[in-house]
Amino acid sequence: MLKMAFERQLCGSSGKMTLHVNIDVNKGDFVVIMGESGAGKSTLLRTLAGLEDAYGSIIFEDTAWLEGTKKLAVQQRNVGFVFQDYALFDNMSVKENLLFVNPDNEFAQTLLEMMEIAQISHRNVRQLSGGQKQRVALARALMRRPKLLLMDEPLSALDPRMRRKLTGQIKMLHERFEMTTLMVSHDVNEAKEMATRLWFVENGQVAEYPLSVLDTLYKEE
Amino acid sequence: MEWFHAIEWAPFVLSFKLAGLTAAILFFVALPFAWFLSQTRSRSKPFLEAFTALPIVLPPSVLGFYMLLLLSHNSPIGHFLEETFNIKLAFSFTGLVIASCFYSFPFMVQPLQSGFESLNPHMIEASYLAGKSSARTLWSVALPNIKPSLLTALIVTFAHTVGEFGVVLMVGGNIPHETRVASVAIYDLVEVMDYEKANIYAGLLLAFSFSVLLMVYWFNHRQKMRVGMV
């Protein structure tokens, strides 16, 4: 469903290196991507979304997103993307953030209710707490009904209680909308809860590990 | 109130008309340019920025001299406009507007550019990910989130144009009701030693400039208080 074979220069914490990605994703997978800071996890997601240049090929459901250096525009990929820092449109209310993406009022209302934020739909997003902001960001990312959802450490800025709550909501959305999801995370618990596949990014290489590794990591922690 | 009746308002009206037109034209010209500068990773960026900032450091007489050469009927542009449309640019109000646009360009571009650069880049990317074009992102996301910078750009451009002297004198000369703006009128009054009138004119411009700056700083302070930065 998603075939990636590309490379890109990284300026990581340990100097310059090359990120090599050569891996496939199946429909309905929930991939959790772990690894050291600066290893290239975010770059992997950003390249997939079209926010970064790379060399190689990305093919999503028979459409070439990347061919050599030629890339399909971000706007045409219809990827749901959630940033760690929410990246909401500060000049808009909660609902306006969703409607800006897609003026489908009914669907916006459905998502707001699913995320339990319908009661704050007219508030300006500047006035929200971190947990509320991230739920708005999640709802906004789904407004175009993407088949692929990318999340770059969506929960790492939140407190443990809110993390648990959102972990459940993310899992529910992933299943309800039959999406394929890639999520960068540092949290073993989160990964255990959600992942159907586990990748580690180390020294610019992406490697797949069995989910049982998480149990070992959990005990170490 | 005798002094009030002694004032000839035409130079002020002309100054404000020139400044209003310049700010309006520059808003539409500088906005996409500032947006481009804030978003580009191109190597040409420093060159474009240096070129944009030139009017800040160049003596107005130098800029005015080149503008005069560019607009005069001996230049290809001036010649073309005069022959084809019968538009004379040197020593005319239209010429003044064009010269002012060059002169005040950095005062519109720089606040807008730094406003755009201070935005969270992820917010801009979120708009692209939502399928929106660069132009739509500029208008609906970027611009509404830099209101203080926008106000600063508009008002400082307006005020700076009211305050220009060298370029106006070089390009426009001193023609009553056509190119004699307030700053030139003061120069004129001092030359004929009418210090009393010059004093009134100068005082008015001083009061105007201070009020404008006060308004900008007050608004920006209030805006920062509102978003909790102070």
Interface residues (C-beta under 8 A of the other chain):
Chain A: A49 L51 V74 Q75 Q76 N78 V79 G80 F81 F83 D85 A87 L88 F89 D90 N91 F100 V101 N102 R126 R140 A141 M143 R144
Chain B: N120 H122 M123 E125 A126 S127 Y128 L129 A130 G131 K132 S133 S140 V141 P144 N145 V227
